[in-house]
Each structure stands twice: as C-alpha cells, then as structure tokens.
Amino acid sequence: MKKGGAEKDTKPRKKVTYPTCNTRSSPKALFNAMSCLTNERKRCLKQMGFERYINFPIVELPSTLAYHVIENFHTPSMELRLQKGSVKATRQKVHDILSIPMGNTKLQDLEQRDANDPFIVEWEAQYSW
C-alpha cells in the first residue's frame, strides 16, 4: 500500500499502435505555414479540432498524420472529414496554400524549364537537407 491508502497500479499497460503511412515529402512547407498563422487561421484550426497543433514544432511529418489524412479524405466530395466538420479541397484553397496557378493552362502545355531555372532551384532547395 502506498502512503494515504492508495494502491500502486501494477498492471502492465497495453501498447497502442496506430496505422502509419510512409511519405517522401519534406515538412518544410507545413512548418512554414504553421509558424506564421494569422489569428483568423488559428481560430479556424481551433474550430476544426486542430488547436493542439497551433504551436506544435513540426520538424517531421508523422506517418500517423499521413495515414489519418488518407483515411479521412472523401474523394467524391474532395473533403477531409474531421471530428468537428470537414475541409473541402478547392482550386482556390490549393492555390492559396501551395501557390499553384489557377489558370486554364494544363501542366502538359507549359514549356519545360531548364534545370538551373530559379523556380526549379528554389523548389528543389526546399527538399534538400
């Protein structure tokens, strides 16, 4: 018996394992996005149930997070379904987050860039360690 009459819990705890998904992407874009959140974006994250991630130092992409996104993404509606609602993936949101152009030009129709093009250099730099 412990002091005060309470017994020590000696039962072995079960280890909980979660499914994972391996990814080859860099966490840099997510880190940059999370490090400069506006108050409005913080409010939105709280409403969606992601409040605990607002000041979370993201230095790697957790494989369980990748699995969670894959499992909860509803392709027909293009929505990430969460406990407190859903986030619809739209052209505008993809543009806002990833700066991908929204024009009517298909990627296949764009001219190929040289390997030393400043855009290519900057893009590759975000994935180099």
Biotite code that builds the C-alpha atoms (Angstrom):
import biotite.structure as struc

atoms = struc.array([
    struc.Atom([0.000, 0.000, 0.000], chain_id="A", res_id=1, res_name="MET", atom_name="CA", element="C"),
    struc.Atom([1.100, 3.487, -0.790], chain_id="A", res_id=2, res_name="LYS", atom_name="CA", element="C"),
    struc.Atom([1.033, 6.338, 1.664], chain_id="A", res_id=3, res_name="LYS", atom_name="CA", element="C"),
    struc.Atom([-2.527, 7.578, 2.066], chain_id="A", res_id=4, res_name="GLY", atom_name="CA", element="C"),
    struc.Atom([-4.108, 4.170, 1.404], chain_id="A", res_id=5, res_name="GLY", atom_name="CA", element="C"),
    struc.Atom([-3.952, 4.180, -2.412], chain_id="A", res_id=6, res_name="ALA", atom_name="CA", element="C"),
    struc.Atom([-2.554, 1.082, -4.095], chain_id="A", res_id=7, res_name="GLU", atom_name="CA", element="C"),
    struc.Atom([0.030, 1.364, -6.833], chain_id="A", res_id=8, res_name="LYS", atom_name="CA", element="C"),
    struc.Atom([-1.268, 0.274, -10.245], chain_id="A", res_id=9, res_name="ASP", atom_name="CA", element="C"),
    struc.Atom([0.972, -2.637, -11.231], chain_id="A", res_id=10, res_name="THR", atom_name="CA", element="C"),
    struc.Atom([-0.975, -3.821, -14.279], chain_id="A", res_id=11, res_name="LYS", atom_name="CA", element="C"),
    struc.Atom([1.070, -3.748, -17.474], chain_id="A", res_id=12, res_name="PRO", atom_name="CA", element="C"),
    struc.Atom([-0.288, -1.177, -19.901], chain_id="A", res_id=13, res_name="ARG", atom_name="CA", element="C"),
    struc.Atom([-1.195, -2.249, -23.400], chain_id="A", res_id=14, res_name="LYS", atom_name="CA", element="C"),
    struc.Atom([0.833, -0.601, -26.114], chain_id="A", res_id=15, res_name="LYS", atom_name="CA", element="C"),
    struc.Atom([-1.397, 1.147, -28.619], chain_id="A", res_id=16, res_name="VAL", atom_name="CA", element="C"),
    struc.Atom([-0.209, 1.096, -32.203], chain_id="A", res_id=17, res_name="THR", atom_name="CA", element="C"),
    struc.Atom([-1.684, 3.207, -34.959], chain_id="A", res_id=18, res_name="TYR", atom_name="CA", element="C"),
    struc.Atom([-1.549, 2.532, -38.688], chain_id="A", res_id=19, res_name="PRO", atom_name="CA", element="C"),
    struc.Atom([1.068, 4.586, -40.486], chain_id="A", res_id=20, res_name="THR", atom_name="CA", element="C"),
    struc.Atom([1.797, 5.772, -43.992], chain_id="A", res_id=21, res_name="CYS", atom_name="CA", element="C"),
    struc.Atom([5.336, 6.446, -45.152], chain_id="A", res_id=22, res_name="ASN", atom_name="CA", element="C"),
    struc.Atom([5.875, 9.655, -47.080], chain_id="A", res_id=23, res_name="THR", atom_name="CA", element="C"),
    struc.Atom([8.771, 11.105, -49.044], chain_id="A", res_id=24, res_name="ARG", atom_name="CA", element="C"),
    struc.Atom([7.744, 14.721, -48.677], chain_id="A", res_id=25, res_name="SER", atom_name="CA", element="C"),
    struc.Atom([9.509, 17.398, -46.697], chain_id="A", res_id=26, res_name="SER", atom_name="CA", element="C"),
    struc.Atom([7.805, 19.014, -43.688], chain_id="A", res_id=27, res_name="PRO", atom_name="CA", element="C"),
    struc.Atom([9.241, 22.420, -44.640], chain_id="A", res_id=28, res_name="LYS", atom_name="CA", element="C"),
    struc.Atom([6.070, 23.739, -46.306], chain_id="A", res_id=29, res_name="ALA", atom_name="CA", element="C"),
    struc.Atom([3.919, 22.641, -43.361], chain_id="A", res_id=30, res_name="LEU", atom_name="CA", element="C"),
    struc.Atom([6.422, 24.065, -40.870], chain_id="A", res_id=31, res_name="PHE", atom_name="CA", element="C"),
    struc.Atom([6.498, 27.406, -42.709], chain_id="A", res_id=32, res_name="ASN", atom_name="CA", element="C"),
    struc.Atom([2.703, 27.548, -42.904], chain_id="A", res_id=33, res_name="ALA", atom_name="CA", element="C"),
    struc.Atom([2.237, 26.730, -39.208], chain_id="A", res_id=34, res_name="MET", atom_name="CA", element="C"),
    struc.Atom([4.901, 29.157, -37.994], chain_id="A", res_id=35, res_name="SER", atom_name="CA", element="C"),
    struc.Atom([3.192, 32.296, -39.326], chain_id="A", res_id=36, res_name="CYS", atom_name="CA", element="C"),
    struc.Atom([-0.503, 31.683, -38.689], chain_id="A", res_id=37, res_name="LEU", atom_name="CA", element="C"),
    struc.Atom([-2.796, 34.686, -38.507], chain_id="A", res_id=38, res_name="THR", atom_name="CA", element="C"),
    struc.Atom([-5.328, 34.936, -35.675], chain_id="A", res_id=39, res_name="ASN", atom_name="CA", element="C"),
    struc.Atom([-8.088, 34.113, -38.177], chain_id="A", res_id=40, res_name="GLU", atom_name="CA", element="C"),
    struc.Atom([-6.334, 30.906, -39.257], chain_id="A", res_id=41, res_name="ARG", atom_name="CA", element="C"),
    struc.Atom([-5.709, 29.949, -35.624], chain_id="A", res_id=42, res_name="LYS", atom_name="CA", element="C"),
    struc.Atom([-9.424, 30.412, -34.956], chain_id="A", res_id=43, res_name="ARG", atom_name="CA", element="C"),
    struc.Atom([-10.264, 28.165, -37.924], chain_id="A", res_id=44, res_name="CYS", atom_name="CA", element="C"),
    struc.Atom([-7.847, 25.481, -36.715], chain_id="A", res_id=45, res_name="LEU", atom_name="CA", element="C"),
    struc.Atom([-9.484, 25.571, -33.272], chain_id="A", res_id=46, res_name="LYS", atom_name="CA", element="C"),
    struc.Atom([-12.936, 25.156, -34.840], chain_id="A", res_id=47, res_name="GLN", atom_name="CA", element="C"),
    struc.Atom([-11.733, 22.153, -36.865], chain_id="A", res_id=48, res_name="MET", atom_name="CA", element="C"),
    struc.Atom([-10.250, 20.449, -33.808], chain_id="A", res_id=49, res_name="GLY", atom_name="CA", element="C"),
    struc.Atom([-6.567, 21.123, -34.551], chain_id="A", res_id=50, res_name="PHE", atom_name="CA", element="C"),
    struc.Atom([-5.955, 23.571, -31.682], chain_id="A", res_id=51, res_name="GLU", atom_name="CA", element="C"),
    struc.Atom([-3.190, 21.469, -30.152], chain_id="A", res_id=52, res_name="ARG", atom_name="CA", element="C"),
    struc.Atom([-1.153, 21.743, -33.364], chain_id="A", res_id=53, res_name="TYR", atom_name="CA", element="C"),
    struc.Atom([-1.087, 25.554, -33.470], chain_id="A", res_id=54, res_name="ILE", atom_name="CA", element="C"),
    struc.Atom([2.221, 25.878, -31.591], chain_id="A", res_id=55, res_name="ASN", atom_name="CA", element="C"),
    struc.Atom([3.414, 22.351, -32.317], chain_id="A", res_id=56, res_name="PHE", atom_name="CA", element="C"),
    struc.Atom([7.010, 22.367, -33.641], chain_id="A", res_id=57, res_name="PRO", atom_name="CA", element="C"),
    struc.Atom([6.708, 20.317, -36.814], chain_id="A", res_id=58, res_name="ILE", atom_name="CA", element="C"),
    struc.Atom([10.124, 19.039, -37.863], chain_id="A", res_id=59, res_name="VAL", atom_name="CA", element="C"),
    struc.Atom([8.934, 15.832, -39.488], chain_id="A", res_id=60, res_name="GLU", atom_name="CA", element="C"),
    struc.Atom([5.695, 14.576, -40.974], chain_id="A", res_id=61, res_name="LEU", atom_name="CA", element="C"),
    struc.Atom([4.278, 11.979, -38.594], chain_id="A", res_id=62, res_name="PRO", atom_name="CA", element="C"),
    struc.Atom([3.340, 8.860, -40.526], chain_id="A", res_id=63, res_name="SER", atom_name="CA", element="C"),
    struc.Atom([0.166, 8.524, -38.455], chain_id="A", res_id=64, res_name="THR", atom_name="CA", element="C"),
    struc.Atom([-0.929, 12.001, -39.607], chain_id="A", res_id=65, res_name="LEU", atom_name="CA", element="C"),
    struc.Atom([-0.430, 10.989, -43.242], chain_id="A", res_id=66, res_name="ALA", atom_name="CA", element="C"),
    struc.Atom([-2.486, 7.846, -42.634], chain_id="A", res_id=67, res_name="TYR", atom_name="CA", element="C"),
    struc.Atom([-5.223, 9.876, -40.909], chain_id="A", res_id=68, res_name="HIS", atom_name="CA", element="C"),
    struc.Atom([-5.470, 12.261, -43.864], chain_id="A", res_id=69, res_name="VAL", atom_name="CA", element="C"),
    struc.Atom([-5.628, 9.405, -46.379], chain_id="A", res_id=70, res_name="ILE", atom_name="CA", element="C"),
    struc.Atom([-8.249, 7.521, -44.370], chain_id="A", res_id=71, res_name="GLU", atom_name="CA", element="C"),
    struc.Atom([-10.458, 10.577, -43.838], chain_id="A", res_id=72, res_name="ASN", atom_name="CA", element="C"),
    struc.Atom([-10.264, 12.143, -47.295], chain_id="A", res_id=73, res_name="PHE", atom_name="CA", element="C"),
    struc.Atom([-13.535, 11.628, -49.163], chain_id="A", res_id=74, res_name="HIS", atom_name="CA", element="C"),
    struc.Atom([-12.587, 11.694, -52.846], chain_id="A", res_id=75, res_name="THR", atom_name="CA", element="C"),
    struc.Atom([-16.067, 12.135, -54.403], chain_id="A", res_id=76, res_name="PRO", atom_name="CA", element="C"),
    struc.Atom([-16.681, 15.338, -52.421], chain_id="A", res_id=77, res_name="SER", atom_name="CA", element="C"),
    struc.Atom([-12.973, 16.328, -52.210], chain_id="A", res_id=78, res_name="MET", atom_name="CA", element="C"),
    struc.Atom([-13.326, 16.803, -48.432], chain_id="A", res_id=79, res_name="GLU", atom_name="CA", element="C"),
    struc.Atom([-11.113, 15.954, -45.498], chain_id="A", res_id=80, res_name="LEU", atom_name="CA", element="C"),
    struc.Atom([-13.671, 14.806, -42.951], chain_id="A", res_id=81, res_name="ARG", atom_name="CA", element="C"),
    struc.Atom([-12.804, 15.643, -39.353], chain_id="A", res_id=82, res_name="LEU", atom_name="CA", element="C"),
    struc.Atom([-14.481, 15.357, -35.944], chain_id="A", res_id=83, res_name="GLN", atom_name="CA", element="C"),
    struc.Atom([-15.725, 18.935, -35.929], chain_id="A", res_id=84, res_name="LYS", atom_name="CA", element="C"),
    struc.Atom([-16.584, 19.291, -39.609], chain_id="A", res_id=85, res_name="GLY", atom_name="CA", element="C"),
    struc.Atom([-14.843, 18.956, -42.912], chain_id="A", res_id=86, res_name="SER", atom_name="CA", element="C"),
    struc.Atom([-12.400, 20.874, -45.067], chain_id="A", res_id=87, res_name="VAL", atom_name="CA", element="C"),
    struc.Atom([-13.272, 20.998, -48.748], chain_id="A", res_id=88, res_name="LYS", atom_name="CA", element="C"),
    struc.Atom([-10.324, 20.963, -51.148], chain_id="A", res_id=89, res_name="ALA", atom_name="CA", element="C"),
    struc.Atom([-10.985, 23.608, -53.792], chain_id="A", res_id=90, res_name="THR", atom_name="CA", element="C"),
    struc.Atom([-8.891, 25.121, -56.579], chain_id="A", res_id=91, res_name="ARG", atom_name="CA", element="C"),
    struc.Atom([-8.728, 28.363, -54.599], chain_id="A", res_id=92, res_name="GLN", atom_name="CA", element="C"),
    struc.Atom([-7.529, 26.676, -51.391], chain_id="A", res_id=93, res_name="LYS", atom_name="CA", element="C"),
    struc.Atom([-4.875, 24.681, -53.263], chain_id="A", res_id=94, res_name="VAL", atom_name="CA", element="C"),
    struc.Atom([-3.721, 27.918, -54.897], chain_id="A", res_id=95, res_name="HIS", atom_name="CA", element="C"),
    struc.Atom([-3.683, 29.783, -51.570], chain_id="A", res_id=96, res_name="ASP", atom_name="CA", element="C"),
    struc.Atom([-1.709, 27.079, -49.758], chain_id="A", res_id=97, res_name="ILE", atom_name="CA", element="C"),
    struc.Atom([0.641, 25.807, -52.465], chain_id="A", res_id=98, res_name="LEU", atom_name="CA", element="C"),
    struc.Atom([0.736, 28.832, -54.816], chain_id="A", res_id=99, res_name="SER", atom_name="CA", element="C"),
    struc.Atom([-0.233, 26.625, -57.747], chain_id="A", res_id=100, res_name="ILE", atom_name="CA", element="C"),
    struc.Atom([-1.620, 28.741, -60.614], chain_id="A", res_id=101, res_name="PRO", atom_name="CA", element="C"),
    struc.Atom([-5.373, 28.502, -61.185], chain_id="A", res_id=102, res_name="MET", atom_name="CA", element="C"),
    struc.Atom([-5.454, 29.375, -64.887], chain_id="A", res_id=103, res_name="GLY", atom_name="CA", element="C"),
    struc.Atom([-6.891, 27.243, -67.656], chain_id="A", res_id=104, res_name="ASN", atom_name="CA", element="C"),
    struc.Atom([-3.466, 26.134, -68.911], chain_id="A", res_id=105, res_name="THR", atom_name="CA", element="C"),
    struc.Atom([-2.751, 22.446, -68.431], chain_id="A", res_id=106, res_name="LYS", atom_name="CA", element="C"),
    struc.Atom([0.594, 21.477, -66.909], chain_id="A", res_id=107, res_name="LEU", atom_name="CA", element="C"),
    struc.Atom([1.408, 19.441, -70.020], chain_id="A", res_id=108, res_name="GLN", atom_name="CA", element="C"),
    struc.Atom([1.045, 22.594, -72.150], chain_id="A", res_id=109, res_name="ASP", atom_name="CA", element="C"),
    struc.Atom([3.666, 24.583, -70.218], chain_id="A", res_id=110, res_name="LEU", atom_name="CA", element="C"),
    struc.Atom([7.180, 24.887, -71.596], chain_id="A", res_id=111, res_name="GLU", atom_name="CA", element="C"),
    struc.Atom([9.766, 22.772, -69.810], chain_id="A", res_id=112, res_name="GLN", atom_name="CA", element="C"),
    struc.Atom([12.119, 24.779, -67.580], chain_id="A", res_id=113, res_name="ARG", atom_name="CA", element="C"),
    struc.Atom([15.890, 24.428, -67.523], chain_id="A", res_id=114, res_name="ASP", atom_name="CA", element="C"),
    struc.Atom([17.431, 22.698, -64.501], chain_id="A", res_id=115, res_name="ALA", atom_name="CA", element="C"),
    struc.Atom([19.076, 25.985, -63.450], chain_id="A", res_id=116, res_name="ASN", atom_name="CA", element="C"),
    struc.Atom([15.840, 27.996, -63.691], chain_id="A", res_id=117, res_name="ASP", atom_name="CA", element="C"),
    struc.Atom([15.384, 29.994, -60.425], chain_id="A", res_id=118, res_name="PRO", atom_name="CA", element="C"),
    struc.Atom([11.971, 28.382, -59.856], chain_id="A", res_id=119, res_name="PHE", atom_name="CA", element="C"),
    struc.Atom([13.425, 24.864, -60.149], chain_id="A", res_id=120, res_name="ILE", atom_name="CA", element="C"),
    struc.Atom([16.382, 25.750, -57.923], chain_id="A", res_id=121, res_name="VAL", atom_name="CA", element="C"),
    struc.Atom([14.077, 27.171, -55.227], chain_id="A", res_id=122, res_name="GLU", atom_name="CA", element="C"),
    struc.Atom([11.696, 24.194, -55.472], chain_id="A", res_id=123, res_name="TRP", atom_name="CA", element="C"),
    struc.Atom([14.491, 21.643, -55.103], chain_id="A", res_id=124, res_name="GLU", atom_name="CA", element="C"),
    struc.Atom([16.115, 23.592, -52.258], chain_id="A", res_id=125, res_name="ALA", atom_name="CA", element="C"),
    struc.Atom([13.109, 23.048, -50.013], chain_id="A", res_id=126, res_name="GLN", atom_name="CA", element="C"),
    struc.Atom([13.684, 19.286, -50.148], chain_id="A", res_id=127, res_name="TYR", atom_name="CA", element="C"),
    struc.Atom([17.429, 19.228, -49.633], chain_id="A", res_id=128, res_name="SER", atom_name="CA", element="C"),
    struc.Atom([18.658, 18.556, -46.113], chain_id="A", res_id=129, res_name="TRP", atom_name="CA", element="C"),
])
